[in-house]
Amino acid sequence: MTGPNGAAQDGTARPAADRTGEPGESAIRQYPGRADGTAAVNGAGGAHGVSGTDGTGGVHGTRDGAGGAHGVSGADAVNGAHGTGGAHDDDAELLARVFLSRVLEPGDTVGGRWLRELGAVHVARRLREGRLPLPGVSQKRWAGLCARAARADPARDLAAARDTGVRFLRPGDTEWPAQLDDLGDARPTGLWVRGGPSLRIWALRSVALVGARACTEYGAHMAATLAAGLAERGWVVVSGGAYGVDGAAHRGTLGSGGATVAVLACGVDRPYPRGHTELIDRIARQGVVVGELPPGDHPTPSRFIVRNRVIAALTRGTVVVEAAYRSGSLVTARAAQRLGRHTMGVPGPATSALSAGVHELLRGGATLVTDAEEVIELVGDMGELAPDRRGPVLPRDLLAPDARHVLAALPARGPATAHEIARGAGTTADDAIARLYELRSLGYVERHGEGWKLTRQAMISSRTGRDGC
């Protein structure tokens, strides 16, 4: 039985299959709202504002907030009852995508077609009403989706996200990585993100490193070495957070003070595998953890496979370190090939079953690589190795406040370590490193041995009082 806002009255947890009600990214991340239901500018709405039983919600929620003057929450929020334009339409769209992230399974192309043709609010309303099915599904499947919809509670998911430092991104948000749009109708309904750096900026210079969970010592060594080499050259390493090659890639990146992204097949507040809880928590502090599933959702075998398309689409190229013939990492590589991304493989012993899948991939057109420079040489063909800039690509006054503080902490001449910069900026070393990688991608700073320094163009623009753009 459900309450007036679509929440189960017995307090049972909702299933993890709805993905079309997404609140504004800035609302979840920056302005967590007040307990009385009022929200700051761009607020996410207060405790009563996002899920009031009478649908009146918070009074001051604005455009990017999940609250709103008419309480776009519960059943009315998903049904778009108060979405009369402007802020209300945006709130309704946000909540509809959050709702659908729990109802639709990741990669559901039928649901993706509904979203493209009808819009998130309309699809969410039809699922809530549960009457005539939308095109492309059987009556049985429609009934299953409607049952999930009856238990979904987007306001509760947003509150859980806010409490765990998670934000929700939807297509069109400023932080949304546009390359995910290449997935067409399989594009994520939205992304749940844990970690401070901008996912969009980090994805611009990223490479996926994937491979076997039960990897050999050779595989772990190659993954860690490649990851460290890429990180030292300013590239972001993306992987899936699993045991084996994934874990080695993340650790190699973190160990070199680099930037890494973990794409999970579960809620980003629920690290999986559990043996990697500490690692994934560290990635969230120093990098970014991403997933399509709402808070508290569990992984399934099919979700692991479907998750791999996001890794492939997010990055400029995929490197497979070790993989047997039926390895899920080959799914990532083949998805990268279909998307026109570079696909690479690290060769292994001809007698090793864990290299058989990589060798098959190489015979099918992937490029053989053995070190980070060979990877960068290849992905640079796609424009990732940018020519010398005349100046930074974004004016300083448009940088996020945290990034400006870190930039101001760099010495006018010569390098400084991340710890020295962190002290000057009044932040942690992990946060400083994350911001330094953002600033590097924007042309402000560069690596110098074990430290960081301003680029020549940034020093010139600082002296002349202007920023190149």
Secondary structure per residue as TSV (DSSP state, phi and psi in degrees):
chain	resnum	aa	ss	phi	psi
A	1	M	-	360.0	141.3
A	2	T	B	-113.9	152.2
A	3	G	-	-82.4	-177.4
A	4	P	T	-64.7	-22.4
A	5	N	T	-101.9	17.2
A	6	G	S	87.0	5.0
A	7	A	-	-92.3	145.7
A	8	A	B	-67.8	129.9
A	9	Q	T	-69.1	-23.5
A	10	D	T	-84.2	2.1
A	11	G	-	77.2	9.0
A	12	T	-	-69.8	152.3
A	13	A	-	-70.0	147.1
A	14	R	-	-84.0	153.4
A	15	P	-	-70.1	160.8
A	16	A	S	-99.6	63.2
A	17	A	-	-135.3	14.1
A	18	D	B	-111.4	132.3
A	19	R	-	-140.0	26.2
A	20	T	-	-119.9	14.0
A	21	G	B	-117.3	93.7
A	22	E	-	-114.9	121.8
A	23	P	-	-73.2	162.5
A	24	G	-	-59.5	139.3
A	25	E	H	-56.3	-47.3
A	26	S	H	-67.3	-27.2
A	27	A	H	-64.2	-45.7
A	28	I	H	-73.3	-37.6
A	29	R	H	-82.6	-42.1
A	30	Q	H	-107.2	-28.8
A	31	Y	-	-127.3	85.9
A	32	P	-	-74.0	5.8
A	33	G	-	74.6	167.4
A	34	R	-	-112.1	161.4
A	35	A	T	-69.1	-21.2
A	36	D	T	-86.8	5.0
A	37	G	S	96.0	-9.7
A	38	T	-	-84.6	154.5
A	39	A	-	-132.0	148.6
A	40	A	-	-70.0	176.8
A	41	V	T	-54.5	133.1
A	42	N	T	63.0	23.2
A	43	G	-	-72.5	158.1
A	44	A	-	-90.3	6.4
A	45	G	-	85.7	146.1
A	46	G	-	-82.5	-175.7
A	47	A	T	-59.6	-37.9
A	48	H	T	-88.7	-26.1
A	49	G	T	-66.3	-29.0
A	50	V	T	-96.3	-11.5
A	51	S	T	-151.0	38.9
A	52	G	-	-62.8	142.3
A	53	T	T	-67.7	-25.6
A	54	D	T	-95.7	3.6
A	55	G	S	77.8	7.9
A	56	T	-	-82.2	-31.2
A	57	G	-	60.5	-162.8
A	58	G	-	-74.3	160.7
A	59	V	S	-92.7	-32.1
A	60	H	S	-111.5	13.1
A	61	G	-	-61.5	137.3
A	62	T	-	-115.8	-163.0
A	63	R	T	-51.3	-46.4
A	64	D	T	-92.9	5.9
A	65	G	-	-90.9	161.6
A	66	A	S	-90.3	-10.1
A	67	G	S	-81.2	-116.4
A	68	G	T	117.8	156.5
A	69	A	T	-60.2	-27.9
A	70	H	T	-110.9	18.5
A	71	G	T	59.6	61.2
A	72	V	-	-70.5	81.5
A	73	S	-	-147.5	168.7
A	74	G	H	56.4	-146.2
A	75	A	H	-63.5	-41.0
A	76	D	H	-63.8	-37.2
A	77	A	H	-63.0	-46.4
A	78	V	H	-71.1	-36.8
A	79	N	H	-77.8	-9.9
A	80	G	T	71.2	27.5
A	81	A	T	-61.3	-33.2
A	82	H	T	-107.8	10.8
A	83	G	-	-79.3	77.9
A	84	T	-	-95.3	5.6
A	85	G	S	130.3	162.8
A	86	G	T	60.6	-127.8
A	87	A	H	-60.0	-37.9
A	88	H	H	-65.8	-40.7
A	89	D	H	-61.8	-42.0
A	90	D	H	-66.5	-42.3
A	91	D	H	-62.0	-43.8
A	92	A	H	-64.7	-39.8
A	93	E	H	-63.1	-43.1
A	94	L	H	-61.1	-50.7
A	95	L	H	-66.5	-34.2
A	96	A	H	-63.1	-40.8
A	97	R	H	-71.3	-37.0
A	98	V	H	-61.2	-45.4
A	99	F	H	-57.0	-48.2
A	100	L	H	-70.1	-24.2
A	101	S	H	-66.1	-19.1
A	102	R	H	-98.3	-16.5
A	103	V	H	-97.0	-44.6
A	104	L	S	-91.0	140.3
A	105	E	-	-74.8	149.2
A	106	P	T	-55.8	139.5
A	107	G	T	77.0	9.1
A	108	D	-	-70.4	104.4
A	109	T	H	-72.2	-27.0
A	110	V	H	-66.9	-47.0
A	111	G	H	-61.6	-37.6
A	112	G	H	-62.7	-36.6
A	113	R	H	-68.1	-39.3
A	114	W	H	-57.7	-46.2
A	115	L	H	-61.1	-43.1
A	116	R	H	-66.3	-40.8
A	117	E	H	-87.7	-32.7
A	118	L	H	-114.1	-24.4
A	119	G	-	92.7	152.1
A	120	A	H	-63.7	-42.1
A	121	V	H	-64.3	-42.8
A	122	H	H	-65.1	-44.3
A	123	V	H	-62.4	-44.0
A	124	A	H	-62.3	-40.8
A	125	R	H	-64.5	-42.7
A	126	R	H	-63.3	-39.1
A	127	L	H	-68.1	-37.2
A	128	R	H	-66.1	-42.2
A	129	E	H	-67.9	-37.1
A	130	G	-	68.5	22.6
A	131	R	-	-90.8	-114.9
A	132	L	S	-66.7	134.9
A	133	P	-	-69.7	151.7
A	134	L	-	-73.3	160.0
A	135	P	T	-66.1	147.1
A	136	G	T	99.2	-0.4
A	137	V	S	-130.1	152.4
A	138	S	-	-75.5	165.0
A	139	Q	H	-61.6	-36.9
A	140	K	H	-65.7	-45.3
A	141	R	H	-67.9	-38.0
A	142	W	H	-60.5	-41.3
A	143	A	H	-62.7	-39.4
A	144	G	H	-64.6	-41.3
A	145	L	H	-65.3	-39.7
A	146	C	H	-67.0	-34.7
A	147	A	H	-64.4	-41.3
A	148	R	H	-63.2	-42.2
A	149	A	H	-61.1	-37.0
A	150	A	H	-65.1	-25.5
A	151	R	H	-97.4	-10.5
A	152	A	-	-74.3	142.9
A	153	D	-	-138.8	90.3
A	154	P	H	-62.4	-34.3
A	155	A	H	-63.0	-40.5
A	156	R	H	-66.1	-39.9
A	157	D	H	-63.1	-39.0
A	158	L	H	-66.6	-40.1
A	159	A	H	-64.1	-42.5
A	160	A	H	-63.2	-39.2
A	161	A	H	-64.1	-45.2
A	162	R	H	-60.1	-41.2
A	163	D	H	-67.1	-24.0
A	164	T	T	-109.0	13.4
A	165	G	T	71.1	32.1
A	166	V	E	-108.7	141.8
A	167	R	E	-119.3	159.8
A	168	F	E	-114.9	128.2
A	169	L	E	-109.0	145.4
A	170	R	-	-130.5	159.0
A	171	P	T	-53.6	132.9
A	172	G	T	100.3	-19.3
A	173	D	S	-65.2	154.2
A	174	T	T	-64.0	-25.1
A	175	E	T	-93.5	-2.0
A	176	W	S	-70.5	126.4
A	177	P	-	-72.6	114.1
A	178	A	G	-64.0	-23.2
A	179	Q	G	-66.5	-18.9
A	180	L	G	-66.8	-21.2
A	181	D	G	-65.2	-18.5
A	182	D	G	-63.3	-16.5
A	183	L	G	-76.0	-7.6
A	184	G	G	63.5	-132.0
A	185	D	G	-70.8	-10.8
A	186	A	G	-90.7	5.8
A	187	R	S	-61.3	142.4
A	188	P	-	-56.8	142.3
A	189	T	S	-62.7	-34.3
A	190	G	-	-172.9	173.1
A	191	L	E	-129.4	135.5
A	192	W	E	-94.9	127.7
A	193	V	E	-127.0	132.0
A	194	R	E	-122.0	123.2
A	195	G	S	127.2	151.3
A	196	G	S	-78.2	-38.4
A	197	P	S	-64.0	159.0
A	198	S	-	-74.8	120.0
A	199	L	H	-63.0	-38.7
A	200	R	H	-61.8	-46.2
A	201	I	H	-67.7	-43.2
A	202	W	H	-63.6	-36.1
A	203	A	H	-68.7	-18.1
A	204	L	T	-63.5	-31.3
A	205	R	T	-126.8	67.7
A	206	S	E	-129.3	150.1
A	207	V	E	-134.0	138.2
A	208	A	E	-89.9	134.4
A	209	L	E	-120.1	115.2
A	210	V	E	-135.6	166.6
A	211	G	-	168.9	-163.9
A	212	A	-	-68.0	143.1
A	213	R	T	-70.5	-45.5
A	214	A	T	-91.9	60.9
A	215	C	-	-78.0	164.1
A	216	T	-	-84.1	172.8
A	217	E	H	-61.1	-37.2
A	218	Y	H	-61.7	-45.2
A	219	G	H	-62.4	-43.8
A	220	A	H	-63.5	-40.9
A	221	H	H	-63.6	-45.9
A	222	M	H	-65.3	-39.9
A	223	A	H	-63.5	-46.6
A	224	A	H	-65.4	-40.7
A	225	T	H	-66.9	-44.9
A	226	L	H	-61.0	-45.4
A	227	A	H	-62.1	-45.6
A	228	A	H	-62.4	-41.7
A	229	G	H	-63.8	-41.0
A	230	L	H	-65.4	-44.4
A	231	A	H	-62.6	-41.7
A	232	E	H	-64.0	-22.7
A	233	R	T	-98.7	13.2
A	234	G	T	86.6	16.7
A	235	W	-	-99.2	148.5
A	236	V	E	-91.7	131.8
A	237	V	E	-100.8	124.8
A	238	V	E	-112.2	133.7
A	239	S	E	-152.5	-172.5
A	240	G	-	-104.5	5.0
A	241	G	-	75.3	6.7
A	242	A	-	-83.3	176.1
A	243	Y	T	-66.7	167.6
A	244	G	T	79.0	-129.9
A	245	V	H	-59.9	-43.0
A	246	D	H	-56.7	-52.2
A	247	G	H	-61.2	-40.5
A	248	A	H	-63.3	-39.4
A	249	A	H	-64.9	-45.2
A	250	H	H	-62.6	-45.2
A	251	R	H	-66.8	-39.7
A	252	G	H	-60.4	-38.7
A	253	T	H	-68.7	-49.5
A	254	L	H	-62.8	-38.7
A	255	G	H	-63.9	-25.7
A	256	S	T	-96.2	9.3
A	257	G	T	73.8	24.6
A	258	G	-	-95.5	-174.1
A	259	A	-	-106.2	131.6
A	260	T	E	-141.1	150.2
A	261	V	E	-125.3	131.2
A	262	A	E	-108.0	124.0
A	263	V	E	-103.5	112.9
A	264	L	E	-99.3	158.8
A	265	A	S	-102.9	27.3
A	266	C	S	-150.8	-177.3
A	267	G	-	-62.0	140.1
A	268	V	T	-72.1	-10.9
A	269	D	T	-88.6	-0.6
A	270	R	S	-127.1	83.0
A	271	P	-	-56.0	135.0
A	272	Y	S	-143.2	134.7
A	273	P	S	-70.9	156.8
A	274	R	G	-62.1	-29.7
A	275	G	G	-64.9	-12.6
A	276	H	G	-107.7	19.2
A	277	T	H	-57.3	-47.3
A	278	E	H	-63.8	-41.6
A	279	L	H	-63.3	-47.3
A	280	I	H	-67.0	-36.4
A	281	D	H	-62.7	-38.4
A	282	R	H	-67.7	-39.0
A	283	I	H	-60.6	-40.8
A	284	A	H	-64.2	-31.2
A	285	R	H	-77.9	-39.6
A	286	Q	H	-102.0	-17.3
A	287	G	S	-139.9	-133.3
A	288	V	E	-140.4	137.4
A	289	V	E	-114.9	130.0
A	290	V	E	-129.0	145.8
A	291	G	E	-160.3	159.7
A	292	E	S	-91.1	-17.9
A	293	L	S	-91.6	145.7
A	294	P	-	-72.0	170.0
A	295	P	T	-53.3	137.7
A	296	G	T	83.8	-4.8
A	297	D	-	-77.7	147.6
A	298	H	-	-98.7	154.8
A	299	P	-	-80.0	156.7
A	300	T	-	-135.2	161.9
A	301	P	H	-54.1	-41.9
A	302	S	H	-68.3	-32.0
A	303	R	H	-69.3	-32.7
A	304	F	H	-61.3	-44.7
A	305	I	H	-65.6	-45.6
A	306	V	H	-68.7	-32.9
A	307	R	H	-57.4	-31.1
A	308	N	H	-62.5	-25.9
A	309	R	H	-66.4	-31.3
A	310	V	H	-68.6	-42.1
A	311	I	H	-59.3	-44.6
A	312	A	H	-65.3	-42.4
A	313	A	H	-74.8	-32.0
A	314	L	H	-69.3	-29.2
A	315	T	S	-106.2	168.0
A	316	R	S	-84.6	-16.9
A	317	G	E	-170.2	158.4
A	318	T	E	-121.9	129.8
A	319	V	E	-110.2	124.6
A	320	V	E	-101.5	122.3
A	321	V	-	-89.8	-53.5
A	322	E	S	-139.6	139.8
A	323	A	-	-162.8	132.1
A	324	A	-	-77.7	177.0
A	325	Y	T	-58.2	-35.4
A	326	R	T	-107.1	22.9
A	327	S	-	-68.2	141.5
A	328	G	H	-64.7	-23.3
A	329	S	H	-65.9	-25.4
A	330	L	H	-69.4	-28.2
A	331	V	H	-62.8	-42.3
A	332	T	H	-61.2	-46.4
A	333	A	H	-62.4	-42.5
A	334	R	H	-70.2	-33.5
A	335	A	H	-64.1	-39.9
A	336	A	H	-61.7	-41.6
A	337	Q	H	-62.1	-44.3
A	338	R	H	-62.3	-32.0
A	339	L	T	-84.9	-1.6
A	340	G	T	80.5	16.2
A	341	R	-	-85.9	161.0
A	342	H	E	-71.3	138.8
A	343	T	E	-122.3	129.1
A	344	M	E	-131.4	156.7
A	345	G	E	-140.5	144.6
A	346	V	-	-99.2	117.9
A	347	P	-	-68.6	156.0
A	348	G	-	-137.3	-171.3
A	349	P	-	-60.5	139.3
A	350	A	T	-63.1	-22.4
A	351	T	T	-91.0	-3.1
A	352	S	-	-90.2	124.0
A	353	A	H	-63.6	-27.9
A	354	L	H	-77.4	-7.1
A	355	S	H	-107.2	-6.2
A	356	A	H	-61.0	-41.3
A	357	G	H	-66.6	-37.6
A	358	V	H	-64.5	-44.1
A	359	H	H	-63.7	-37.4
A	360	E	H	-63.8	-40.1
A	361	L	H	-62.6	-42.2
A	362	L	H	-64.2	-38.8
A	363	R	H	-66.6	-25.3
A	364	G	T	-88.6	9.0
A	365	G	T	116.2	-6.0
A	366	A	-	-69.0	160.6
A	367	T	E	-98.4	134.5
A	368	L	E	-77.1	129.1
A	369	V	-	-132.7	149.7
A	370	T	-	-129.8	-9.4
A	371	D	S	-153.3	173.4
A	372	A	H	-64.3	-36.4
A	373	E	H	-63.5	-36.6
A	374	E	H	-67.8	-35.8
A	375	V	H	-64.6	-48.1
A	376	I	H	-64.7	-37.8
A	377	E	H	-58.2	-36.5
A	378	L	H	-78.4	-51.9
A	379	V	H	-69.3	-21.7
A	380	G	G	-64.1	-22.3
A	381	D	G	-63.5	-19.6
A	382	M	G	-90.6	9.7
A	383	G	T	97.4	5.1
A	384	E	T	-73.7	-26.1
A	385	L	S	-89.9	88.5
A	386	A	-	-72.2	149.6
A	387	P	-	-68.6	166.4
A	388	D	-	-56.3	133.5
A	389	R	-	-92.0	155.8
A	390	R	S	-77.7	-16.5
A	391	G	S	177.8	176.7
A	392	P	-	-57.0	151.2
A	393	V	S	-88.7	-3.0
A	394	L	S	-140.9	127.4
A	395	P	-	-57.9	148.5
A	396	R	G	-59.1	-37.0
A	397	D	G	-71.3	-7.6
A	398	L	G	-99.1	-2.6
A	399	L	S	-71.3	152.8
A	400	A	-	-62.9	148.5
A	401	P	H	-52.9	-43.5
A	402	D	H	-61.7	-39.4
A	403	A	H	-67.4	-37.7
A	404	R	H	-64.3	-39.5
A	405	H	H	-63.8	-42.4
A	406	V	H	-66.1	-42.3
A	407	L	H	-60.9	-41.4
A	408	A	H	-66.9	-23.1
A	409	A	H	-81.0	-10.8
A	410	L	S	-75.5	140.7
A	411	P	-	-66.4	153.4
A	412	A	S	-63.8	-31.7
A	413	R	S	-137.1	144.9
A	414	G	S	81.8	167.1
A	415	P	-	-88.5	165.9
A	416	A	B	-143.5	151.4
A	417	T	-	-76.8	163.6
A	418	A	H	-61.2	-36.8
A	419	H	H	-66.6	-40.1
A	420	E	H	-65.6	-41.4
A	421	I	H	-65.7	-40.6
A	422	A	H	-60.5	-43.0
A	423	R	H	-62.4	-42.5
A	424	G	H	-66.0	-31.4
A	425	A	H	-89.6	-8.5
A	426	G	T	70.1	38.0
A	427	T	S	-137.3	-176.3
A	428	T	-	-84.5	160.8
A	429	A	H	-63.3	-39.9
A	430	D	H	-61.0	-44.4
A	431	D	H	-67.9	-39.1
A	432	A	H	-61.3	-42.4
A	433	I	H	-62.0	-43.7
A	434	A	H	-59.8	-44.2
A	435	R	H	-69.0	-35.6
A	436	L	H	-62.2	-37.8
A	437	Y	H	-68.7	-35.3
A	438	E	H	-63.1	-46.7
A	439	L	H	-63.6	-33.0
A	440	R	H	-65.0	-43.3
A	441	S	H	-66.6	-21.3
A	442	L	T	-95.4	0.8
A	443	G	T	90.1	11.5
A	444	Y	S	-88.5	-38.1
A	445	V	E	-132.2	166.5
A	446	E	E	-147.1	157.0
A	447	R	E	-72.1	144.0
A	448	H	E	-142.0	95.8
A	449	G	T	62.4	-122.4
A	450	E	T	-89.8	0.7
A	451	G	E	-122.7	-165.4
A	452	W	E	-133.9	148.8
A	453	K	E	-147.0	162.9
A	454	L	E	-67.2	143.9
A	455	T	-	-71.5	159.9
A	456	R	H	-59.8	-40.9
A	457	Q	H	-64.3	-38.0
A	458	A	H	-67.5	-38.6
A	459	M	H	-65.1	-41.2
A	460	I	H	-64.5	-46.6
A	461	S	H	-65.3	-31.7
A	462	S	H	-68.3	-40.8
A	463	R	H	-69.2	-36.0
A	464	T	H	-86.4	-6.4
A	465	G	T	76.5	20.0
A	466	R	-	-136.6	158.1
A	467	D	-	-113.6	134.5
A	468	G	-	-70.4	146.8
A	469	C	-	-156.3	360.0
